[in-house]
């Protein structure tokens, strides 16, 4: 897509600096590159390619492009297929994704990415659940990298 909003006037009072707006765009494109690893994404900002995913269908390939090979080398597969809820109507549930080993952690929660049915979401509850699951494995105020679909 080129010049998607070219003819739509923006209210300048809501826009931040160019760098900030570019950062927001890069974040959204990166998250969707992780949610849809079978789709090839290319992001160019000011004529420079800042992200290019292969569209191979493998999450690890998208992680390499979004976070870099060093992070990707320290990611672990998470997968659980065919579990059923207890009580109520039985429903199939699948949890898949990748999580970093304890050697890779950050002081902020910005690298926790959650997707429900491939929709990128921000959830304090899921963030808290992940942090509780790894309580004791990480130093205090450190957070794991997580990309889940």
N, C-alpha and C positions, 0 to 999 in steps of 0.2 A: 504494500500500500504506500502510496506517495501522497503527500499533502492532503491527508484525510480530512482535516478541519480547515482547509484553506479558505473556504468561503463562509465560514461561521465565525462571526466576531466573538472574541472572548472578552469578558469583563476584566480589564486590567487590574482592578483592585483585588481580584482573587488570585492572580498569578504571582508566583514567587520569582526568584531570580532564574535565569536560563539554566544555570547549573542545577538548581534545586528541581526544576521541572524535568530536566533531562534525567536526573537521578530517580525521580518517581516513575518515569516511563521505563527506564532500565530495570527497575525493581519489578514492575508488572510483567514486562516481557520475560524476564528471567524466571519468575514464578510460573508462568504459563509454559515456558520451555521445559520446566521440571514436571509439570502436570501432564504434558503431552509430548513425551519423548519421541513418538513416532512422527511428529511434525517438525519440519526443518524451519528454524527461526533464524533470521538475520536482522540485527539491529545496527543501523548506522546513525551516528550522531555527528553532525557537522562534517559530513563526507568521510568519516572514519568509521570503519566497522568495529563495533565494541562487543558484539556477541554474534556467534554463528554456531548453531547446533547442527549435528549431522542428520537428525531425523531418523535414526537407526531403529528406534523403538526400544532401545535399552536405556534405562534411567541413568546408569553409571556414565554413559556417554554424554548425557546432558549435564550431569554434575561436573564432569571434567571441564566442560566449556563454561559453566556458570561460576564454579568455585575454584577451578584449577586442579591440576593433576595431583598435587600434594594432598589436598583434602580428599580427593577421590580415592587415593591409595589407602586412606584410613577409614573408609566407609564400610559398614557391615550391612548385609542384606537382612531385612525384616520381612517375614512373610507368614501369614496364617490364613489358610483357605478353608471354607466349608464349615465354619463353626456355626452353631445355632444358638439363639437366645433361649434361655430357660424361662418358662412361663409365657403365657400369651401365645400368639401365633408363631410357629417356628419360622425363622427367617434366616437366610444364609448371610453370612458376614465375612468379608475378606479385608484383611489389613495387610498392606504391602508398603514397601518403601525402603529407605536406607537411613542409618544412624551412624554417627561417627564413633570411633573408639575413644576411650577416655583421654588419649594423648592429644586429641584435637578438641579444644573447648574455647569459648569466647566469653567475655564479661557481659555481653548484652544478649538479649533474646531475639535479635533481628535475624538470626540464621535458622530459627525454627520455622519451618514451612509446613503447614497442614493443608490437606486437600480432602474434601469430601465429595465423592463422585466427580472428581477432577475439578472441583471448584475451590479456588484458593480462599481460605478463611483465616481469620484471626480469632483465636479462642483462648481466653484466659484459663478456662477449665482444662483444655487439652494441654496447654503449656504447663499448668500446675501438675497435671497427671504425669507428664514426661519427667518433669523435675523430681517428683516424688519417686518415680520408678528408678531413677538414677541417684537418689539420695545416698550419700556415703561414697559414691564412686568418683565424684568430682569435688574439687576444692570449693569452698563456699563462694557464692557469687559467680560461679562459672557455669556455662550452659553448653549443651551438646549441639552439634549441627544435626539437623533432622530434615529430611525431605520424605514425606509420605504421601501416598496416593490412596 
